[in-house]
Amino acid sequence: MKKTILAIAIPALFASAANAAVVYDKDGTSFDIYGRVQANYYGDSDNPNPLTQADTQGDAELIGTSRLGWSGKVALNNTWSGIARTEWQVAAENSYDSKFKSRHIYAGFDGTQYGKIIFGQTDTAFYDVLEPTDIFNEWGDYGNFYDGRQEGQIIYSNTYGGFKGKVSYQTNDDEAVKVSDMGGQTVTTVFPDLKRNYGYAAAIGYDFDFGLGLNGGYAYSDLESTTSTNTGDKSEWALGAHYAINGFYFAGVYTEGDLKNDTTGYKGEGRGYELAASYNVDAWTFLAGYNFKEGKDNSAGSSYEDMVDETLLGVQYNFTSKLKAYTEYKIQGIDDMDDEFTVALQYNF
């Protein structure tokens, strides 16, 4: 699928970048500023936090958040350019998290037909397989074991015809973390007493001219305890496909992951899948999705137990290319968990 088709088919993502304000663009040098501001109303929910599993019995609440970023590019010659990008997440005072949180911070080189290489913090290469199903503004993309954006990375990507590929390598990180987006909020979960010695990921895909795209990827992390001699690793693979035609968009991904402690012999394993669909007509976009994830360990008598089982519905209306409103509803399939909904207004610049 061509990038222009994908941009139409996935309306929820990266709207800020698409509306970037060009501050300077002359003689091969450009500088853009972009961002967004949104207000979400969340209904009552007694569900545990999906990232930390901590009890978050909350009343209905209106929460404001924003993002701010810039990107720059300077031509070095007819082929190579220097590039850089920084993006922060900011929450309103007394909301979920009032701190500035960096989302993307990297610099590198764009060599056009020779590919792009960047250094810093952003998504790993593995996210390229998950991105086609990550179409919701608020929820979705929970049927996997991806650890999210990571710092200290070296990433190379390139395309040739319909083929596309990306590889990433993460250097030592004294804290093993999982970074997830929940609507306008960014949540970082620190795994206690655990460091990531290194990690790597790879993704490959092919986009056909008639709207079909296929993707596959693998990710690995070498882990070590900071309080004992325990060592281990985490790995995940995924296969996905997406298809767009006449305003309709469909995507699916299947993934399996393992977590091992080489010292104690413990092993946890999981599997999951995500389905997503949307239909765009005029200013309206209708979305539907399903996320499922289950896991087990190697203890005696262990069997797979559901971790995520949710059906997602959403409607979005674009007043202009910069202003949109949306509502999304999450139907929980796990016992004793409440359904959730949100209504939001978002302005992009």
PATORDO-991222 format. One record per residue (C-alpha): residue number from 1; residue in one letter; x, y, z. Coordinates in pm, 1 decimal, decimal comma. Example, Ala and Ser with C-alpha at 12.3 -4.5 7.8 and 13.67 -1.06 7.14 Angstrom:
BEGIN
+-----+---+----------+----------+----------+
:   k : r :     east :    north :       up :
+-----+---+----------+----------+----------+
:   1 : A :   1230,0 :   -450,0 :    780,0 :
:   2 : S :   1367,0 :   -106,0 :    714,0 :
+-----+---+----------+----------+----------+
This chain:
BEGIN
+-----+---+----------+----------+----------+
:   k : r :     east :    north :       up :
+-----+---+----------+----------+----------+
:   1 : M :      0,0 :      0,0 :      0,0 :
:   2 : K :    133,5 :    343,0 :    -82,9 :
:   3 : K :    205,3 :    575,5 :    206,0 :
:   4 : T :    -61,6 :    817,9 :     85,2 :
:   5 : I :   -325,0 :    544,5 :     99,3 :
:   6 : L :   -213,1 :    439,4 :    445,8 :
:   7 : A :   -236,4 :    798,1 :    566,9 :
:   8 : I :   -599,8 :    814,4 :    461,1 :
:   9 : A :   -681,0 :    471,9 :    598,6 :
:  10 : I :   -534,2 :    536,2 :    944,0 :
:  11 : P :   -680,5 :    872,7 :   1045,0 :
:  12 : A :   -606,9 :    852,0 :   1415,5 :
:  13 : L :   -228,3 :    861,9 :   1404,6 :
:  14 : F :     26,1 :   1135,8 :   1354,5 :
:  15 : A :   -222,0 :   1408,3 :   1267,1 :
:  16 : S :      3,4 :   1659,1 :   1440,3 :
:  17 : A :    294,3 :   1593,6 :   1208,9 :
:  18 : A :     69,2 :   1621,3 :    906,0 :
:  19 : N :    -37,8 :   1967,8 :   1021,0 :
:  20 : A :    312,6 :   2088,5 :   1104,7 :
:  21 : A :    374,3 :   2461,8 :   1076,1 :
:  22 : V :    671,6 :   2531,7 :    850,6 :
:  23 : V :    887,0 :   2788,7 :   1029,1 :
:  24 : Y :   1172,9 :   2789,1 :    778,0 :
:  25 : D :   1227,3 :   2618,5 :    441,5 :
:  26 : K :   1499,6 :   2752,6 :    215,3 :
:  27 : D :   1810,6 :   2627,2 :     35,4 :
:  28 : G :   1774,0 :   2269,8 :    158,7 :
:  29 : T :   1718,3 :   2363,7 :    521,4 :
:  30 : S :   1377,1 :   2324,8 :    687,0 :
:  31 : F :   1237,2 :   2356,3 :   1038,6 :
:  32 : D :    881,9 :   2261,6 :   1141,6 :
:  33 : I :    684,8 :   2292,1 :   1464,8 :
:  34 : Y :    385,6 :   2071,2 :   1532,9 :
:  35 : G :    166,6 :   1960,6 :   1821,1 :
:  36 : R :   -180,8 :   1901,3 :   1950,6 :
:  37 : V :   -408,0 :   1988,5 :   2241,5 :
:  38 : Q :   -700,4 :   1771,7 :   2347,9 :
:  39 : A :   -958,5 :   1730,3 :   2620,7 :
:  40 : N :  -1099,0 :   1387,6 :   2709,4 :
:  41 : Y :  -1400,6 :   1300,1 :   2918,7 :
:  42 : Y :  -1363,1 :    951,8 :   3068,0 :
:  43 : G :  -1656,9 :    761,8 :   3216,8 :
:  44 : D :  -1651,2 :    576,6 :   3549,5 :
:  45 : S :  -1429,1 :    269,7 :   3558,2 :
:  46 : D :  -1313,9 :     39,5 :   3838,1 :
:  47 : N :  -1079,0 :   -153,9 :   3610,6 :
:  48 : P :   -714,3 :   -206,6 :   3704,0 :
:  49 : N :   -464,2 :     -3,0 :   3508,8 :
:  50 : P :   -392,5 :   -211,7 :   3193,1 :
:  51 : L :    -21,5 :   -132,4 :   3217,3 :
:  52 : T :     58,1 :   -162,4 :   3588,1 :
:  53 : Q :   -238,4 :   -374,1 :   3706,2 :
:  54 : A :   -274,0 :   -133,5 :   3997,7 :
:  55 : D :   -623,6 :    -53,2 :   4122,5 :
:  56 : T :   -744,5 :    269,8 :   3966,4 :
:  57 : Q :  -1101,5 :    306,5 :   4083,8 :
:  58 : G :  -1178,9 :    641,4 :   3929,8 :
:  59 : D :  -1483,7 :    859,3 :   3893,3 :
:  60 : A :  -1574,9 :   1021,9 :   3565,2 :
:  61 : E :  -1323,0 :   1293,5 :   3483,0 :
:  62 : L :  -1227,6 :   1552,2 :   3222,3 :
:  63 : I :   -855,2 :   1540,2 :   3142,6 :
:  64 : G :   -652,5 :   1773,8 :   2923,1 :
:  65 : T :   -324,6 :   1679,6 :   2754,5 :
:  66 : S :    -99,0 :   1815,7 :   2482,8 :
:  67 : R :    198,4 :   1730,7 :   2265,0 :
:  68 : L :    465,1 :   1957,4 :   2121,9 :
:  69 : G :    738,0 :   1874,7 :   1875,7 :
:  70 : W :    973,6 :   2004,5 :   1613,2 :
:  71 : S :   1165,5 :   1851,6 :   1324,6 :
:  72 : G :   1453,8 :   1983,4 :   1120,0 :
:  73 : K :   1642,9 :   1892,4 :    806,4 :
:  74 : V :   1955,3 :   2033,6 :    642,9 :
:  75 : A :   2090,9 :   1924,1 :    303,0 :
:  76 : L :   2454,1 :   1808,4 :    306,4 :
:  77 : N :   2470,8 :   1733,0 :    -65,6 :
:  78 : N :   2237,0 :   1614,5 :   -342,4 :
:  79 : T :   2180,7 :   1281,4 :   -165,7 :
:  80 : W :   2236,3 :   1313,1 :    208,7 :
:  81 : S :   2067,2 :   1535,4 :    465,0 :
:  82 : G :   2101,6 :   1573,7 :    838,9 :
:  83 : I :   1773,1 :   1524,9 :   1025,7 :
:  84 : A :   1650,6 :   1567,1 :   1383,7 :
:  85 : R :   1324,1 :   1543,1 :   1574,4 :
:  86 : T :   1204,6 :   1603,1 :   1929,6 :
:  87 : E :    852,5 :   1546,2 :   2064,6 :
:  88 : W :    717,4 :   1578,8 :   2419,5 :
:  89 : Q :    397,3 :   1469,2 :   2591,9 :
:  90 : V :    247,7 :   1711,5 :   2846,9 :
:  91 : A :    -49,8 :   1653,2 :   3075,5 :
:  92 : A :   -266,5 :   1917,4 :   3239,9 :
:  93 : E :   -210,6 :   2005,2 :   3605,2 :
:  94 : N :   -367,2 :   1751,0 :   3846,0 :
:  95 : S :   -436,5 :   1515,7 :   3556,4 :
:  96 : Y :   -289,3 :   1168,7 :   3510,0 :
:  97 : D :     70,4 :   1291,0 :   3491,6 :
:  98 : S :    173,3 :   1655,7 :   3488,5 :
:  99 : K :    533,4 :   1595,1 :   3380,8 :
: 100 : F :    696,3 :   1661,1 :   3047,0 :
: 101 : K :    769,3 :   1323,5 :   2889,2 :
: 102 : S :    989,5 :   1279,3 :   2585,4 :
: 103 : R :    832,7 :   1064,3 :   2313,9 :
: 104 : H :   1079,7 :   1096,3 :   2027,3 :
: 105 : I :   1432,2 :   1237,9 :   2050,6 :
: 106 : Y :   1670,2 :   1150,9 :   1770,4 :
: 107 : A :   1916,3 :   1282,2 :   1512,7 :
: 108 : G :   2062,7 :   1117,9 :   1206,6 :
: 109 : F :   2102,6 :   1113,7 :    831,6 :
: 110 : D :   1860,3 :   1067,9 :    542,2 :
: 111 : G :   2030,1 :    927,9 :    232,7 :
: 112 : T :   1718,3 :    909,3 :      9,6 :
: 113 : Q :   1770,7 :    588,7 :   -195,5 :
: 114 : Y :   2041,6 :    472,9 :     46,5 :
: 115 : G :   1804,0 :    471,6 :    339,9 :
: 116 : K :   1782,2 :    652,7 :    670,5 :
: 117 : I :   1984,9 :    605,0 :    989,3 :
: 118 : I :   1891,5 :    768,2 :   1320,2 :
: 119 : F :   2028,4 :    766,1 :   1675,4 :
: 120 : G :   1818,5 :    820,0 :   1987,2 :
: 121 : Q :   1475,5 :    746,8 :   2133,5 :
: 122 : T :   1176,6 :    633,6 :   1928,9 :
: 123 : D :    985,1 :    316,4 :   1842,2 :
: 124 : T :   1187,6 :      5,5 :   1768,9 :
: 125 : A :   1172,1 :   -161,2 :   1429,4 :
: 126 : F :    919,4 :   -412,4 :   1566,8 :
: 127 : Y :    646,4 :   -144,8 :   1582,2 :
: 128 : D :    632,9 :   -142,2 :   1200,4 :
: 129 : V :    445,2 :   -474,3 :   1219,1 :
: 130 : L :    199,8 :   -347,3 :   1483,0 :
: 131 : E :    133,7 :     -1,1 :   1339,1 :
: 132 : P :   -132,5 :   -105,6 :   1082,5 :
: 133 : T :   -370,9 :   -219,1 :   1361,5 :
: 134 : D :   -296,7 :     80,8 :   1586,5 :
: 135 : I :   -570,5 :    297,4 :   1435,6 :
: 136 : F :   -767,1 :    413,1 :   1740,2 :
: 137 : N :   -723,1 :    752,5 :   1901,5 :
: 138 : E :   -758,6 :    615,3 :   2251,8 :
: 139 : W :   -727,6 :    239,4 :   2289,0 :
: 140 : G :   -619,2 :    -57,2 :   2085,8 :
: 141 : D :   -284,2 :   -220,8 :   2011,7 :
: 142 : Y :   -292,1 :   -425,7 :   2334,4 :
: 143 : G :   -287,8 :   -774,2 :   2183,4 :
: 144 : N :     91,8 :   -791,9 :   2184,9 :
: 145 : F :    395,9 :   -786,7 :   2414,4 :
: 146 : Y :    575,5 :   -484,6 :   2266,9 :
: 147 : D :    770,6 :   -269,4 :   2514,0 :
: 148 : G :    712,5 :     55,7 :   2325,2 :
: 149 : R :    948,8 :    341,2 :   2249,9 :
: 150 : Q :   1302,9 :    289,2 :   2377,4 :
: 151 : E :   1604,5 :    513,9 :   2423,5 :
: 152 : G :   1964,1 :    457,9 :   2313,7 :
: 153 : Q :   1880,9 :    310,7 :   1974,4 :
: 154 : I :   2049,2 :    292,7 :   1634,1 :
: 155 : I :   1789,7 :    242,0 :   1358,2 :
: 156 : Y :   1832,5 :    190,5 :    984,8 :
: 157 : S :   1540,1 :    181,7 :    739,9 :
: 158 : N :   1500,0 :    174,1 :    364,5 :
: 159 : T :   1248,3 :    104,7 :     88,7 :
: 160 : Y :   1287,0 :    -37,5 :   -259,0 :
: 161 : G :    982,9 :    -51,5 :   -480,1 :
: 162 : G :    714,5 :   -214,1 :   -267,9 :
: 163 : F :    965,7 :   -360,7 :    -24,2 :
: 164 : K :   1040,3 :   -193,5 :    307,4 :
: 165 : G :   1272,0 :   -292,1 :    588,0 :
: 166 : K :   1395,9 :   -164,8 :    920,5 :
: 167 : V :   1645,6 :   -285,9 :   1181,9 :
: 168 : S :   1711,9 :   -139,1 :   1526,5 :
: 169 : Y :   1967,9 :   -199,8 :   1798,9 :
: 170 : Q :   1929,2 :    -76,7 :   2155,4 :
: 171 : T :   2235,4 :    -18,4 :   2370,1 :
: 172 : N :   2253,2 :    -80,2 :   2744,7 :
: 173 : D :   1967,3 :     63,2 :   2953,8 :
: 174 : D :   2001,0 :     52,3 :   3333,5 :
: 175 : E :   1622,5 :     29,5 :   3360,9 :
: 176 : A :   1403,4 :   -206,5 :   3161,9 :
: 177 : V :   1086,2 :    -12,5 :   3080,2 :
: 178 : K :    761,8 :    -45,0 :   2887,6 :
: 179 : V :    621,1 :    274,0 :   2731,5 :
: 180 : S :    255,7 :    284,5 :   2622,5 :
: 181 : D :     18,2 :    552,1 :   2499,0 :
: 182 : M :   -331,7 :    575,6 :   2644,1 :
: 183 : G :   -507,5 :    843,4 :   2443,6 :
: 184 : G :   -341,5 :   1172,2 :   2527,2 :
: 185 : Q :   -134,5 :   1015,2 :   2805,0 :
: 186 : T :    202,0 :    840,7 :   2799,1 :
: 187 : V :    262,1 :    580,2 :   3068,6 :
: 188 : T :    608,1 :    443,5 :   3150,2 :
: 189 : T :    623,7 :    120,3 :   3349,8 :
: 190 : V :    960,2 :     43,4 :   3509,5 :
: 191 : F :   1027,3 :   -325,6 :   3569,9 :
: 192 : P :   1186,5 :   -331,0 :   3918,1 :
: 193 : D :   1544,5 :   -453,0 :   3965,3 :
: 194 : L :   1585,6 :   -530,1 :   3595,7 :
: 195 : K :   1813,0 :   -384,6 :   3328,3 :
: 196 : R :   1821,9 :   -430,6 :   2952,2 :
: 197 : N :   2179,1 :   -512,0 :   2845,9 :
: 198 : Y :   2092,7 :   -477,7 :   2479,6 :
: 199 : G :   1810,2 :   -538,3 :   2238,8 :
: 200 : Y :   1748,0 :   -564,3 :   1868,1 :
: 201 : A :   1452,3 :   -582,0 :   1633,1 :
: 202 : A :   1385,0 :   -623,3 :   1262,9 :
: 203 : A :   1081,9 :   -577,2 :   1040,6 :
: 204 : I :   1021,7 :   -640,8 :    673,2 :
: 205 : G :    719,9 :   -582,8 :    455,5 :
: 206 : Y :    584,7 :   -549,8 :    105,9 :
: 207 : D :    311,1 :   -311,4 :    -12,3 :
: 208 : F :    125,9 :   -404,6 :   -329,7 :
: 209 : D :    -15,3 :   -139,5 :   -563,5 :
: 210 : F :   -371,6 :   -266,9 :   -517,9 :
: 211 : G :   -383,7 :   -182,4 :   -145,4 :
: 212 : L :   -257,1 :   -499,6 :     23,1 :
: 213 : G :     40,1 :   -492,7 :    258,8 :
: 214 : L :    221,8 :   -776,5 :    438,4 :
: 215 : N :    456,2 :   -741,3 :    737,4 :
: 216 : G :    669,5 :   -956,7 :    964,3 :
: 217 : G :    900,9 :   -879,5 :   1252,5 :
: 218 : Y :   1109,6 :  -1006,2 :   1544,0 :
: 219 : A :   1235,8 :   -844,8 :   1865,9 :
: 220 : Y :   1481,7 :   -963,5 :   2131,8 :
: 221 : S :   1609,3 :   -820,6 :   2461,1 :
: 222 : D :   1890,9 :   -949,0 :   2681,4 :
: 223 : L :   1793,1 :   -894,0 :   3046,5 :
: 224 : E :   1980,6 :   -897,5 :   3376,3 :
: 225 : S :   1882,2 :   -852,9 :   3740,2 :
: 226 : T :   2036,6 :   -555,2 :   3920,8 :
: 227 : T :   2003,6 :   -721,2 :   4263,6 :
: 228 : S :   2113,8 :  -1081,1 :   4189,7 :
: 229 : T :   2303,6 :  -1290,5 :   3937,0 :
: 230 : N :   1987,7 :  -1384,8 :   3744,7 :
: 231 : T :   1994,5 :  -1339,8 :   3367,3 :
: 232 : G :   1735,6 :  -1397,1 :   3099,4 :
: 233 : D :   1578,3 :  -1270,5 :   2780,6 :
: 234 : K :   1253,5 :  -1162,7 :   2617,4 :
: 235 : S :   1158,2 :  -1226,8 :   2255,2 :
: 236 : E :    856,8 :  -1174,7 :   2030,8 :
: 237 : W :    763,6 :  -1232,0 :   1669,4 :
: 238 : A :    465,4 :  -1110,2 :   1470,4 :
: 239 : L :    301,8 :  -1142,1 :   1129,1 :
: 240 : G :     48,7 :   -895,2 :    993,5 :
: 241 : A :   -149,6 :   -782,1 :    691,8 :
: 242 : H :   -353,2 :   -475,8 :    595,4 :
: 243 : Y :   -575,7 :   -384,0 :    302,2 :
: 244 : A :   -739,6 :    -58,5 :    188,2 :
: 245 : I :  -1005,1 :     -7,8 :    -80,7 :
: 246 : N :  -1266,9 :    260,7 :   -148,7 :
: 247 : G :  -1261,0 :    415,8 :    197,8 :
: 248 : F :  -1248,1 :     80,4 :    377,7 :
: 249 : Y :   -944,1 :    -34,3 :    572,6 :
: 250 : F :   -875,8 :   -374,4 :    733,4 :
: 251 : A :   -574,2 :   -492,7 :    933,2 :
: 252 : G :   -471,3 :   -786,0 :   1147,3 :
: 253 : V :   -163,5 :   -906,2 :   1334,0 :
: 254 : Y :    -72,0 :  -1226,3 :   1521,1 :
: 255 : T :    213,0 :  -1239,7 :   1771,6 :
: 256 : E :    382,7 :  -1473,0 :   2018,5 :
: 257 : G :    627,4 :  -1384,4 :   2295,0 :
: 258 : D :    853,9 :  -1553,8 :   2551,5 :
: 259 : L :   1011,4 :  -1435,2 :   2876,6 :
: 260 : K :   1286,9 :  -1656,1 :   3023,5 :
: 261 : N :   1499,5 :  -1658,4 :   3338,2 :
: 262 : D :   1804,5 :  -1863,3 :   3241,9 :
: 263 : T :   1920,7 :  -1886,6 :   3604,0 :
: 264 : T :   1602,4 :  -2021,5 :   3766,7 :
: 265 : G :   1457,1 :  -2196,5 :   3462,3 :
: 266 : Y :   1135,5 :  -1991,9 :   3468,9 :
: 267 : K :    963,3 :  -1938,4 :   3135,5 :
: 268 : G :    653,2 :  -1738,3 :   3054,7 :
: 269 : E :    495,0 :  -1743,3 :   2713,3 :
: 270 : G :    206,9 :  -1563,7 :   2550,8 :
: 271 : R :     21,1 :  -1519,6 :   2226,5 :
: 272 : G :   -220,3 :  -1263,2 :   2096,6 :
: 273 : Y :   -380,8 :  -1102,0 :   1796,9 :
: 274 : E :   -533,1 :   -771,4 :   1693,2 :
: 275 : L :   -799,9 :   -692,6 :   1434,6 :
: 276 : A :   -887,6 :   -342,4 :   1315,6 :
: 277 : A :  -1116,5 :   -190,9 :   1054,6 :
: 278 : S :  -1230,1 :    155,5 :    954,6 :
: 279 : Y :  -1452,9 :    323,8 :    700,5 :
: 280 : N :  -1407,8 :    684,5 :    593,0 :
: 281 : V :  -1681,9 :    886,4 :    424,3 :
: 282 : D :  -1656,7 :   1263,4 :    391,2 :
: 283 : A :  -1567,6 :   1400,2 :    736,1 :
: 284 : W :  -1671,6 :   1084,1 :    920,8 :
: 285 : T :  -1457,8 :    785,3 :   1016,6 :
: 286 : F :  -1605,5 :    474,1 :   1178,1 :
: 287 : L :  -1373,5 :    231,3 :   1356,7 :
: 288 : A :  -1397,2 :   -120,1 :   1498,7 :
: 289 : G :  -1136,8 :   -347,5 :   1649,9 :
: 290 : Y :  -1064,5 :   -646,1 :   1866,9 :
: 291 : N :   -763,6 :   -721,7 :   2091,3 :
: 292 : F :   -689,2 :  -1056,1 :   2253,4 :
: 293 : K :   -389,0 :  -1173,3 :   2454,9 :
: 294 : E :   -327,8 :  -1477,7 :   2676,0 :
: 295 : G :    -32,3 :  -1616,8 :   2865,8 :
: 296 : K :    100,1 :  -1895,5 :   3087,1 :
: 297 : D :    422,0 :  -2003,3 :   3259,6 :
: 298 : N :    602,5 :  -2336,5 :   3285,0 :
: 299 : S :    488,3 :  -2421,7 :   3636,7 :
: 300 : A :    313,4 :  -2755,6 :   3688,6 :
: 301 : G :    -48,7 :  -2749,2 :   3576,2 :
: 302 : S :    -23,1 :  -2406,0 :   3416,7 :
: 303 : S :   -254,2 :  -2328,1 :   3125,8 :
: 304 : Y :   -325,4 :  -2024,1 :   2915,0 :
: 305 : E :   -522,7 :  -1748,4 :   3088,2 :
: 306 : D :   -677,0 :  -1443,0 :   2924,8 :
: 307 : M :   -484,4 :  -1119,2 :   2977,2 :
: 308 : V :   -668,9 :   -895,1 :   2729,5 :
: 309 : D :  -1008,6 :   -952,1 :   2567,2 :
: 310 : E :  -1168,8 :   -632,9 :   2439,3 :
: 311 : T :  -1386,8 :   -512,7 :   2154,0 :
: 312 : L :  -1340,7 :   -152,4 :   2042,5 :
: 313 : L :  -1582,6 :     81,7 :   1865,9 :
: 314 : G :  -1523,3 :    440,5 :   1761,9 :
: 315 : V :  -1658,3 :    734,5 :   1562,7 :
: 316 : Q :  -1455,1 :   1037,2 :   1455,6 :
: 317 : Y :  -1567,4 :   1361,6 :   1291,4 :
: 318 : N :  -1322,8 :   1606,9 :   1131,8 :
: 319 : F :  -1449,8 :   1965,1 :   1150,9 :
: 320 : T :  -1138,8 :   2073,2 :    960,2 :
: 321 : S :   -798,3 :   1921,6 :    887,3 :
: 322 : K :   -687,4 :   2052,8 :   1228,4 :
: 323 : L :   -989,8 :   2003,1 :   1454,5 :
: 324 : K :  -1168,3 :   1674,4 :   1522,3 :
: 325 : A :  -1400,1 :   1516,1 :   1777,8 :
: 326 : Y :  -1422,3 :   1147,6 :   1856,7 :
: 327 : T :  -1581,9 :    898,7 :   2088,0 :
: 328 : E :  -1459,8 :    546,1 :   2157,0 :
: 329 : Y :  -1607,4 :    258,9 :   2355,3 :
: 330 : K :  -1426,4 :    -46,1 :   2493,7 :
: 331 : I :  -1632,0 :   -360,5 :   2562,3 :
: 332 : Q :  -1449,0 :   -581,5 :   2810,9 :
: 333 : G :  -1462,7 :   -957,7 :   2759,9 :
: 334 : I :  -1290,0 :  -1043,7 :   3089,5 :
: 335 : D :  -1510,7 :  -1107,1 :   3392,5 :
: 336 : D :  -1536,4 :   -836,7 :   3661,1 :
: 337 : M :  -1399,4 :   -564,7 :   3431,5 :
: 338 : D :  -1607,6 :   -260,9 :   3337,9 :
: 339 : D :  -1668,7 :   -135,4 :   2988,3 :
: 340 : E :  -1503,0 :    202,2 :   2923,8 :
: 341 : F :  -1577,8 :    503,8 :   2706,5 :
: 342 : T :  -1437,5 :    844,6 :   2627,1 :
: 343 : V :  -1542,5 :   1155,3 :   2433,4 :
: 344 : A :  -1273,2 :   1394,9 :   2315,0 :
: 345 : L :  -1201,0 :   1711,9 :   2121,1 :
: 346 : Q :   -856,4 :   1744,1 :   1961,9 :
: 347 : Y :   -685,5 :   2039,0 :   1789,5 :
: 348 : N :   -371,6 :   1979,1 :   1582,1 :
: 349 : F :   -121,9 :   2235,5 :   1462,4 :
+-----+---+----------+----------+----------+
